[in-house]
Amino acid sequence: MTDAFRGSKPSRRELLALMAGAGGALGSSFLWPESSWADDLDPRVAQIVSSSIAVDMHNHTPVGSSGEGHTDPADVSATGFASELKRAGLTVACHTYAVDNLLNTSTPGEYYKLHLEQLAQEDRLLAQEKMRRAFNLKDIEAAHAAGQAIIVQTCEGALFIEGHLDRVEEAYRRGLRLMQLVHHANDVVSPLGDIQTRPPNEFGGLTPFGAQVVKECNRLHLLMDLAHAGFPMVKGVLNITTQPILFTHTAIDSPQGRAGKQESLTRRLVTRDQARAVADSGGVVGVWLNWDSVSDFAKGVREMTDAVGIDHVGIGTDTYTGLRSPAAGNRRLTNHIWPDQQSGFAYAITDAMLREGFTPAEIGKILGGNFCRVFSKVMENRS
């Protein structure tokens, strides 16, 4: 922050000048807000966001089946995905699709078919938005330097594997770089392990086939996400993985964590011990959307940081960015999560975290620095 800005609110002209000075190429691409609310932000916000590689570790795409009630987002005019990411101040969206949100079947082959269809829809969406997938940290750093947004391809739940271990490598070759092992339902052929929202210890933790999948992810350098996994499964994975993992979207199970707007999501919280287990392995735990205000979100980030340390906290909103379809509806949009969110996502949470007492360096780690460290370690700059 320059001395000229200390102790008073800068004008919008001064903020735009700060943005240009802090961001070079980013200043022309990441959309600093041009409305009156900018005068209410901490003057350090623009510089922190523009100099950080901001990552949403769990951002949804509403790709789905081509059947009735589902829309291919690449067929929807002006989806605005790329521009909304820029408005959010995000360099990276870990863009995830969840097959078991769209199908309820015990028929082998159906989830695999939808998995392939969703990847094809992502291909069309990225072509339409003139975007690409990141395969290593260099891709992310190049996108940030150019002021462009990029995605890390993600799936939420691996029901498509169905006992075929070779499908993990097939998905990797199709661009998948972050695989969430379980979601609401389990693999109908070869379950991988326990799920938070299903009966506890249903499979005794990580199943033998689940262990094979973990080892295959390690071999391929495919980053794993254990969000939605029951703690016995988490411990099973941590006992055998040779690489750090993510738990992308949750919060600490506490009065603060349970104060959110969706009571049903409290089953998705983690204890401090569970969060620390992920951190102790070198991983990152992401904080999600489930609070009534952006200031409460910042308090949730503080609680997570107190539990696991500043080097192991990230952001995983569990929202949709700029895509409206029957699958997404008009809710949970990244730039409109909270009533008091009057700016793009990264700007709003950066301002809230500054007010919560985080330093700019700490915010840079939470916004994406911690994710990038783990992503780099797992990918090892593979292409």
N, C-alpha and C positions, 0 to 999 in steps of 0.2 A: 504494500500500500504506500503511495507517495505521501510525502508530508503535507502536500496541499489538500489531501482528502481527510486528514486526521481531524476528528472532532466535529465534523459536519457532514451532512448528506451531500454527495456530489450531484451535479445536474446530469441530465441524460446525456448532454454533449460531452461532459467530462467522463462519464461511464463508457461511452462509445470510444473516446480517445484511449482510455485505459485498455479497453478490449483490443483495439488495434495494436497498441504497444505490447500487450501480453501475448497476442495470438497470431500475428502475421497472417499466414495462410488461413488459419482457423477463423480469423476475424471476418473473412469474407464468406465463410461456409457455415459455421456454427452460429445459429441465429440469435444474437443478443436481442432481447425484447425491446421493442420500440413503443412502449406504452407507459402510462403514468406510474404503474406499480414499480418500475425500475428504480425510482427515487426512494423506495422503501427498503431496498436491499442493502446489505452490507457492501461497501465499495470494493471489498476484496473478492467478491463472488466471481466477477467476470474473469479475473486473472487466474483464480484457482481452477475454474472449469476449463478454460481454454488451455491451460498448461497440463491438465490431467487427462489420462486416457480413461474416460468414464465408461463403465461397463455395467449393463444390467444382466446379471447372471441367469435370469429366468424371465424371458419376455416372450409372450405367446404369439404364434401365428394362427389365425383361424382357418388354416387349410383343413380340409375335411374330405369326406367322400363326395363323389359327384352325384350322389343320389338326391332325392327330394329333401329339401330343407337345408342343404349345404351349398355353399357358393365357393367356387375357386376364386381366391382373391385376385389372381392375375386377370380374371375376367371382369373385375369391378373397376370401372374407370376412376381415375384420380384417387387411388388408395392412399397416397400421401405417406407411405411408409418411410421413405428416405428423408423427406422434408420434416416429418414429425420427429424422427430420430435427431435430426439437426436442431430442431426447436427444443428438444429435450436436453441438448448438450451431451448426448451420448455418442461415443465413438463406436462402441460395440453393443450389439444386442445378441445375447445367446438365444437364438430364435428357435423356439421349441414347438413341436407338435405332439399331441397326446392321442394315440389311437383309441384308447379305452374311454375317452370322453364321447366318442362318436359311435362306438359299436358295443353291443352287449351280446356276446356270442361265445359259445363253447365249441364252435366248429373250427378245427385246425385249418389254417390257411387264410382265414378272413383277415386277421390282424396283419399278417405279412403282406397281403394284397394292398391293404390300406396304407401301410407303411411306405410301400413303393409309390403309391399314388400321391401321397403327401410330399415325398421328396421331389417328384416330378412337378408338382404344383409350386414348390419352393423354387425350382429351377426357373419356371415361367415368371414368378413374381420378381426374382432377382434380375432377370433379363429386362422386365418392364421398368423396374426402378433403377436400372443401370448400377447395380450393386454386385458384390461378390462375397464368397465365403472366405474366411480366414483359416489357413491351415497351420500357421505357426505365428510366433510373436512378431516376426519381421513383417508379416502381412498387416498385423494390427498397427504396428508402429508406422508403416508406410501410409496407411489410411489416415492415421491421426495427423501425420506431417502434411498430408494433402488436404486436410479439412474434410475428409469424407467419412461416411459411416460404413460399417462392415458388419457381417454377422458371423457368429460361430454357430454352426449347425448343431442342433440339439434335438433329442427326442425325450419325451417324458414317459417312461415305461418302456420295457424291452419285450413286450408281448410278441413281437414279430419273430423272435428267435425260434421259439417252438421246438427246442431241442436240437436245432441245427446250428452248431457252433460256428460253422463257416459263414453264417449270415452276419456275424459281428464284423468280420473283415469285409464282407460285401458292403455293409453300411459305411464302414470307414472309407472304402474306395469311392463311395457315392458322396463323400464330403462330411460325414458325421465326425465331429471332434469332441463332443460332450454327450455322454449317454447316461440318462437317469435310469437306474436299473429297475425300479418299481414305481407304480403310481397307485391308482385306486384298485385295480384288478391285477391278478398275477397271470403269468404265462399259462395257457390252458393245457399245454403239453408237458413242459418241464418248469415248474415254478422256481424262482430264484431265491426267495426268502420272505421274511415277515414284512408286513406292511403296517404302518402306524394305525390306520383306521380300520383294520380288520382284527379278528380275535388275537389276543396277545400270544406270542410264541407258537403261532400256527404251524410253522415248519421247523421250530427249534433253532431259529436264526437263519444263517446262510445255508442253502441246500448244497449238496455235492455238485449238482450241475451249476448252481450259482457260483461256486468256487471256480469251476472251469471257465465261466464267463469272465470272472475277475482276472484270472491269469491271462486270458486271451486279450483283455483290454490292456493289461500291462505289457504284453508282447507287442501289441500294435501301437502303443503309446496313445491310447484313447482315454481321455479324461473321464472319470466316473463321478456321477452325482448321486448321493444317497438320500436326497430329499424324499420324503414319504416312507422311508425304510424304518421298520421298528428297530429299537436299539440292539436287540440280539443279532439282527442281521448286520447292523453297522459294525458291531464288535467283530463279527465273523469276517467282514471285508477287511477291516483294519489289521486283523491278525495275519493276513496273507498278502495284502497288496504291497508292492515294492515302490509305489508311487503315491503321492498325496492325493486326496479326494476333496470334493466339494459337498456341502450340504446347502443348496443354493437359496432356499426360501423358507424361513421359519422365524422364530423369536424365542427368547428365554421364557420358560413356563414360570410365570410370576404374576403378581397382581398387575404389574405394568403390562406384561405380555397378554394377559387375559382381558384387558380393558378395551380391546378392539371392537370394531363394529360388526364382526361376524362371529358369533359365539361358536358356530359349528367348526371354525378353524382352530379352536383351542386344542383339539386333539392332535394338531399338527405341530405343537410347540415342543421344545426340547429342554431338558434340565441343564443346569450348568455343567454337570459332569459329562453329559452327552456331548455338549458343545465343545468342552475341553478335550474330549477324546479325539474329535476331528482336528482340532488345533494342534494337539500334541503330535499328530501324524504329519504335520506340516501343511494341513489343509486350511480351507476358508469356509466360514459359515455366513450365509447371506441373510440379511434382514429384509422382510417383505412389507406389504402394503397395509397390513391389518390394524390400522389405528384410525382414530377419528380426525386427526389433524396432522399436518406436517411437523409441527413441534412435538407431538407425541411420538411420531416416527423417530425423530432425533433422540428422544429419550430412550426409545427402544434400542437404537444403535449404541447409545452410551451404556445401556445395561449389558448388551452383548460384548462390547469392548471390555468392560470391567470383568466379564466372565472369562474371556479367552485371550485378551491382549490385542493391541492395535494392529498387529501383523496378520491377524486371522479373521478379519471382519470384511464383508463385502455387501453388495446390494443385489437382491433378487426380488423384483417387484411382484412377479406373478400377474402382470398386466398385459394389455395389448397396446401396440403403438400404431396409431394412425390407420388401423384397419377395422372397418365396420362391416360385419356380415352376420347372418343368422347365428353363426357360431360364437361371435363376440358380442353381439348386441351393442348397446350404447353405454356399457358399464366398463369399469376397470380399464380405462384408457390412461396410458402412462402420463400424459400431460394434464390429466384431470382427475387425479385420485382423490384429493381431499378438498373440502369446501374452501379452505384457506390457502390452497395452492393456486397462486395467481401468476405463476410463471412456468417455464419449461422445467421438467423434472429435476435435472441435475442442479440447475440454478436454485430451485426452491429448497432442495435438501441441503445444499451447500450453505445457504443462508441460515437454515435452521440448525445445522451442525455448528456453525460459528457461534450462534447464540447459545448453544448448549455448552460451549467452552472448548470445542475441538480446535486444534491449530490447523493452519493451511496444510502443513506437511502430513498431519494425521488424516485430514480429509482426502488428500490425494491418494493415500493408501486405501481408504475405504471405498472411494469412488471407483477404483479399478486397479490400483497398483498391486494390491495383494492378489487379485485374480491373475494379473499378467505374470506375476512371479510363478504361480502354480502352473499356469498354462504353458509357460516357457519350459519349466522343468519337465513336464510330462511330454510335451511335443518334441523337445530337443531339436527344434528347428527343422523337423521333418516336413517334407512337401507332399 
